Amino acid sequence: MTKPGANDLFGSLKAYATRVLGDEINPEKSAAALSGWLKDSSEVLRDKVEKEVERTVKKLGLAKQSELNALSKEIAALRREVSGKAAKASGKAAAKKAPAKKSAKKASAKKSAQKSTTKRTSKAGK
């Protein structure tokens, strides 16, 4: 018993061989013709499979690896941009806080100076 598609394949191969070789049977020429036919057929089959896979992937809503790579690069760039802005903002905040600390030290120094002078004057008055 032959498989259902075997007759179609055999018939196609026989028709191709007859067209290429004619009535002349030359083993070398036959092998070369068969090799060329198989190569052409495999390329056509590969193209059909690739198109079908691409169509199915689109239908399922899946992303290609190249699209994922592009998104990863974009996310990395955005993270660098955000971290750069955050660093600048924290640098500005630190710059604003630093003078406030100095003025707080000056204010505490002034208060302690005032306390010592008031203690001196109160001691002198006694």
N, C-alpha and C positions, 0 to 999 in steps of 0.2 A: 504494500500500500504506500502511496505517496502522500506527502503532506499537502494541504489545500493550496498553499502558495507556491509549492515547488514547481508545478507545471507552468505557472506564469513566469517564474524566474528562468526556468529552462527554456521556455519558448522565446523569451526576450533575448537570452544569451544566444540561442540558435539563430534568431533573426539577425542579430548584430554580427555574428560570425559570418553568416552567409553574405551579408551586405559588404563586410570588410574584405573577406577572403574570396568571395565568389565560389566557383566550383573547385578551385585549386586548394589542396590541403597540404600545407607546409607547416610542420610543427613549430619552427622558430617564429614564423610570421603569425601563426595562431597564438602562441604564447605572448608575443608582443602586443597583439590586438586585445587579447583577454586582459593583460595587465593594464593597458590603457583604459579599457572599459571599466575595470574595477576601480581604478583611481578616479576616473570621472564620476562614477556612481557614488563612491564614498564621499567625494566633495559635495555632491548634490545632497546626499543624505545628511551630511554634517550640517549644511546650511539649513535644511528643513528642520532638523532637530533644534538648532540654535534659535531659529525664529519661533518655534513652538514653545521652547522654554522661556524665551523673552516674553512672549504673549501671556503665558501662564503666570509668570512672575508679576507682570503688570496687573493682571486680573486679581491676583491675591493681595496686591498692594505692598509687596516686599521691595526693599531698597537694594540697589546694587552695591557691591563693595566699594566701587569708586565714589558713589554718592555718600556712603558712610565715612570714607576717608576725607572727603571734602568738608563734611559737617564737623568732623573731629578737628580739622585744622582751623575752621572758623571759630569753634568753641574755644580752642586754645588761644587764638588771637584775642577774642573777647575777654577771656580771663586775664591775659596779660594787660590789656587796656584797663580793665576794672581795678586790678591790683596796683597798677601804676597810678591811677587816680586816687586810690585809697591811700597809697604811700604819700602822695603829695598833700592830701587832705590831713593826714596824721602829722606830717611835717609842719604844716601851717598851724595846726592845733597845738603842737608842742612849742612852736615859736611864740604863740600867743600866751601859753601857760607859763613859759619861762620868765618873762618879765613880771608876771603877776607874783611869782614866788619871790623874786628879788624885792619887789615892793612890799610884800608881806614881811620879809626879813627886816627891811628898813623900818616898817611900821612897828614891829616888835622891838627893834633896837631903840626907837624913839620912846616907846612906852616904858621900857626898862630905864632909859635915861631919865625920863620924867619921874619915875618912882624913886630913883636914887636921889634926885635933887629934892624931891618933896620930903624924903626921909631926913636928908641933911638939914633942911630948913626946919623941920619939926624938932630935930634933936637940938639944933642951935637955939630954938625958942625956949626950950626947957631949961 
